[in-house]
Amino acid sequence: MSQTILITGAGSGFGEGIAFKLAELTDLSVIATTENYAQIFRLEQKAKELKLSNIFFEKLDVTLSDDREKVLEWDVDILLNNAGVSEGGSVLDIPVSAIERQFQTNVVGPVALTQIAARGMLKRKSGRIIFMSSVAGLTVDPFSGAYSASKHAVEAFAEALYKETRPFNIDVITINPGPFLTGFNDRMFETYRGWGTAVASRVFDYQELNFPHEQYDPQIVINETVKIILDENPKYRNVLPKSIEGEQRKQLDSIWNRQAKDGIGQENNLVITAKKIHKETPKK
């Protein structure tokens, strides 16, 4: 029997690519959800052009309880929590409202949605819950504290859920993309434009800063995520691209030996890079 996968945040980027690739390659019933209705028409036209009959589009804003309850009407076997937002800024500058938005969209909404979708899985004693986390859930860059904090929270919920669901035969998986060129990372460094006019009080000049990493082809995440979804027994944590897993481990280990006064009086290397790099710089 065909299974049903629910993908949030499928109006663009990773979510859209994963939804269409799954619909093309499998007989899964793909429910691709978007934050608003305006995104749906283009996706429906794309599905028609590709002659896909197993992909369906619904409006589901994970921050809205009424939208989340739509899941009660769907028998979801696999949930991919992909919806997310990112707003950059120093811990000293970023408005509290921007922090709250990220936690509502990246943490509270997906967890609340998971609670609903998991009910059917618990009854069947089978299912799969996947969190599209980030390497930002493992390590932290300057100006990404709020976003990273939300992804660290996702990691905590996923780890707890993994341990809690062992008796119910529910798989819990995290996917941790690094820097990928979808536009998501670069927009993070433009959200300061909505902070108001109190420029003089800011510690940093955000007009000088860009996302401080070269970025990979997003098709890597799309292809690998599809493999993870279809794999009978994938890894719990999946850093992408796989080539940066060692660097992530190295960064985590280095914190244990850090002294409070290390680097005092100097700019962090990533702050320097943020001032030099151009927007949307691809990985060579």
N, C-alpha and C positions, 0 to 999 in steps of 0.2 A: 504494500500500500504506500502511496505517495505521502511523504511527510510535509509539514508546513513550517516554513521559516519566516519569522518576523524580523525585519531589519528597520531600525529607526535611523533617522537622519539620512534617508536615501534620495534626497532631492538634488544632491551633487556629490562630488568628491568620491571618497572611498565607498560610501554607502551605495551610491548609484552604480558604480562600476561593479561592485560585488553582486548586487541584486540582478543586474542584467547578465552577468557571466554565469551565475547559478541557473538562471532561467534558460539560458542557451545550452548549457552543458548537462543539465539534470532534469528529472521529472518532478523535482520539488515544487510545491506550491509556494510561490514567493510573494509575501505581502510586504511591499516596499512603502514605507511611510515617510511623509514629509511634514515639515513644521507648519506649512500653510497650503491652502488650496491652490494658490497661484502656481505652485511648482508642478502640479499634477498634469496639466494639459500637455506640456512638452514631453513628459515621461510617457504618457499614454500614446502620443504620436510616435515616439521612438519605438515603443513596443509593437505598434501596428506595422511599422516599416520593417521590423525584424521578424514579424509574424510569430510573436511569442504569445501563447495562450495561457501560460502558467504563471504570469506575473500580474499582480494586482496592486493598485495604488490607493492609499488611504491617507487622510490628514490625521496626524497624531503628533501633537506638541507634548513632549514628555513632561512639561511643567504643569499641564492642565489635568486635573483629576477626571473631568468628563471624557477627555480624549483617551486617557489611560484605560478607562473602564470599557472602551470598545474591545479590548483584548478578551473580555469575558465572552464575546461572541465568536472568537476564533479559537480553534483547537491547535495551539502552538506547540510544536515539538522542539524547535530550535529558536532561541531568542538571541539576536545579535544587537546588543546595546551599543549603537554606533553614534547616536546623536550627541553633539557636543558643541560648545562655543569656547572661544579663547579671547581674553582681553589682557593685553600686556601692560606693564608699568612697574616701576619700583615699588617695593613694600612701603616706602615713605611717601609715595605720590598717588598710588591708585585709589580711586574712590571706593568707599565701602560698598556702594551700590553695584560696582563692577565685580567685586568679590562675591557678593550675594548672588548675582546673576549666574556666575560660573558654577557655584555650588548647587543652585537650583536645577540647572540644565545638565550638568555633568555628573552630579551625585544623587541628589534627592529624587529627581524625576526618574532616572534609570532604576534606582533601587525600588521605588514605589511600583514601577512598571513590572519589575522582576517579581515582586511579591504576588502580583495578579497572575502573570503568565505561568508562574511556578505551580499554581494550584492544580492545574490539570496534569502537570508532570508528576507531582507528588502522588496523585491518584493512580496514575499509570505505572509509577515507579520506573520512569524513563524520561529522558529529555536532556537538553544541552543548553547551557546559558553561557554566552560569550560576552565579555566586556572588551570593547575597543578602548584600551587604556592608552598608554604612551610611554616612551622612555622618560618623559617628564613625570611619570608616576614612580620612577626609580631614582632619577638624578634631577638636579635643578640648575637651570641657567639664570643669570641675572635678568631681571625684568619679566620673568615668567613665574614668580612666586605664587600668585593666586591660581593660575592655571595648573601649575605643578601640584599645589596643595590639593586641588580638586581631584587630580589623577592619583595622588597618593591615597586619598580617601577611597577612590574606586578600588585601588589595590587592596586596601584593608577590608572592604566589604566583600571583595571576591575571595580573599583568603579565608575569611570567616565562613562564607557560604560554602566554599569547597569542603571545609571540615565538617560543616553541619549537614551536608547533603549526602555523605557517604552511604548511609543506610537506604537511601531512596533511589540509588542508581542514576543520579543526575550528574552529568559532566559539567564542571565549571572551568572556564578557560579564559586567560587574558591574552590579548594581542597588544604588543607594545611597539608601535611604529616610531622610528626616529624622524629625522627631517625629510619630509617629502613635499614635492612641488605641486601642491593642489591649490595654493593661494591662501590656505588656512593660516599658515605661519606668518606670512607677510602681513595679512590683515590684522593679526595680533598686535603688530607694531604701529598700527594706524588708529587704533581705537581711542587714543588720547585726544583725538579731535573732538570727541563728544564730552569731554570733561568740563567744559565751560571756559571762562576767560581768565581765570586766576593763574596766568602763566608765570608771573613773577615769583610765586610762592613754591614752584616746583623745584625739586632738587636737581632733576635732569632735564635737558632739552631734547624732547622726543623727536623733533624734526631732524636731529642728527643721527638717529638710531634706526637700524634695520635688523631683521632677524639674523643672528650671528652664525649661520651655518650654510654651507653649500647643501643643496637639496636633491634627493633622489627621485627617480621616475616613479610616480604613484602606482603604476601597473604592477610593481613588485608586491605591494601590499594587497592589491586586488587578487592577484594570482595566488599568493601564499595563503590568504584568508580563505579562499575557496577550497584550497587543499585541506586546511585545518578543519573547516566545516564538514568536509566529506570523509576525513580520516576517522577510522574506527576508534583509535586511541592516541590522539595527539598529545603533545606536551602541554603542561598547564600554562607555562609562561612562554610567549613567543615574541622575541625581540626581532624586529625587522628594520633594515635588512640584517640577515644573520651575521654578516661580517662585522657589525658594530657591537656584538654581544660582549666581546672581550673588553672593549673600551668602557662599556657600562659597568662591568664588574670592577675594573681598575678604578673608576671614579668612586664607586661605593667603598672600596677598600681604603682609598686614600683619606677618607673622612676620619677614620679611626686614629690616624696619626697626626691629624691637624692640630696645631697649637692656636690659641686664641689670637695671638699677635702675628701669625703668619700673614705676610702680604700687606701689613699695615703701611699706609702712605703710598701704596701703588694701586693702579687700576688693574682689575681682573682682566685676564687675557680676552675673555669673551666680551667684556665691555669695550675693549679696544677694537675688537673685530666688528662689533655692532656699529661702530663709528666709521669703519672703512668699507665694509661690504656693500654691494649693490643689492637692491630688491630682487627677489626671485632668481638668485644665482644657482644655476644647476650644478650638480656634482659631476665633475669631469671624469 
